């Protein structure tokens, strides 16, 4: 709808601000030289930022999973205690033991 309806490309800034507030969208609204807001651009930018944030979150989760796997391997090889592994991971011993159990 936003891309096919021309009214969204030439929106009054107050209307755009109200829509942004009501939907709690946190869009970055910028008026053009005519004083109009192009909601298509604002929404496109928000989608791009959300996509980039999702990639970063995925990377962090992947790194965390890799760290937990490495620590679990070290515990299994008796090179590290559960207590030290949990402390390094920043979780409780119980949570670390549950993680190890879920890997088996």
C-alpha positions as CSV (number, residue, x, y, z in Angstrom):
1,X,0.0,0.0,0.0
2,X,2.7,2.5,0.9
3,X,4.5,1.9,-2.3
4,X,1.5,1.9,-4.6
5,X,-0.5,4.8,-3.1
6,X,1.0,8.1,-4.1
7,X,-0.6,9.8,-1.0
8,X,2.1,8.1,1.1
9,X,4.8,9.7,-1.0
10,X,3.5,13.3,-0.4
11,X,2.3,13.3,3.2
12,X,1.8,16.3,5.4
13,X,4.5,16.3,8.1
14,X,2.0,16.6,10.9
15,X,0.0,13.7,9.5
16,X,3.2,11.6,9.2
17,X,4.2,12.5,12.7
18,X,0.8,11.5,14.1
19,X,0.9,8.2,12.1
20,X,4.4,7.6,13.5
21,X,3.3,8.3,17.1
22,X,0.1,6.3,16.9
23,X,1.9,3.2,15.5
24,X,4.9,3.7,17.7
25,X,7.0,3.1,14.6
26,X,9.9,5.4,15.4
27,X,10.3,6.3,11.7
28,X,12.9,9.0,10.8
29,X,10.7,11.5,9.2
30,X,12.3,14.1,6.9
31,X,10.4,16.7,4.9
32,X,11.5,17.4,1.4
33,X,11.9,20.8,-0.2
34,X,8.1,21.0,-0.7
35,X,7.6,20.3,3.0
36,X,6.2,16.8,2.4
37,X,7.2,13.6,4.0
38,X,7.8,10.5,1.8
39,X,6.6,7.7,4.1
40,X,7.9,5.1,1.5
41,X,11.5,6.3,2.2
42,X,10.9,6.4,5.9
43,X,9.5,2.8,6.0
44,X,12.2,1.6,3.6
45,X,14.9,3.0,5.9
46,X,13.2,1.4,9.0
47,X,13.1,-2.0,7.3
48,X,16.7,-1.7,6.3
49,X,17.8,-0.9,9.9
50,X,15.7,-3.7,11.2
51,X,17.3,-6.1,8.8
52,X,20.8,-5.0,9.8
53,X,19.9,-5.3,13.5
54,X,18.6,-8.8,12.8
55,X,21.9,-9.8,11.2
56,X,23.9,-8.4,14.2
57,X,21.7,-10.3,16.7
58,X,22.1,-13.5,14.7
59,X,25.9,-13.1,14.7
60,X,25.9,-12.5,18.5
61,X,23.8,-15.5,19.1
62,X,26.0,-17.6,16.8
63,X,29.1,-16.4,18.7
64,X,27.5,-17.2,22.0
65,X,26.5,-20.7,20.8
66,X,30.1,-21.3,19.7
67,X,31.4,-20.1,23.0
68,X,29.1,-22.4,24.9
69,X,30.0,-25.4,22.6
70,X,33.7,-24.7,23.2
71,X,33.2,-24.5,27.0
72,X,31.2,-27.7,27.0
73,X,33.9,-29.5,25.0
74,X,36.5,-28.3,27.5
75,X,34.4,-29.6,30.4
76,X,33.9,-32.9,28.7
77,X,37.6,-33.2,28.2
78,X,38.1,-32.4,31.9
79,X,40.1,-29.3,31.0
80,X,37.7,-27.0,32.7
81,X,35.2,-27.3,35.6
82,X,31.5,-26.7,35.2
83,X,31.8,-23.8,37.6
84,X,34.6,-22.1,35.6
85,X,32.8,-22.7,32.3
86,X,29.5,-21.3,33.7
87,X,31.4,-18.3,35.1
88,X,33.1,-17.7,31.7
89,X,29.8,-17.9,29.9
90,X,28.1,-15.6,32.4
91,X,25.4,-18.1,33.4
92,X,24.6,-20.2,36.4
93,X,26.1,-23.7,36.8
94,X,22.6,-25.1,36.5
95,X,22.0,-23.4,33.2
96,X,25.3,-24.5,31.9
97,X,24.6,-28.1,32.9
98,X,21.2,-27.9,31.2
99,X,23.0,-26.6,28.1
100,X,25.4,-29.5,28.2
101,X,22.5,-32.0,28.7
102,X,20.7,-30.6,25.7
103,X,23.8,-31.1,23.5
104,X,23.9,-34.9,24.2
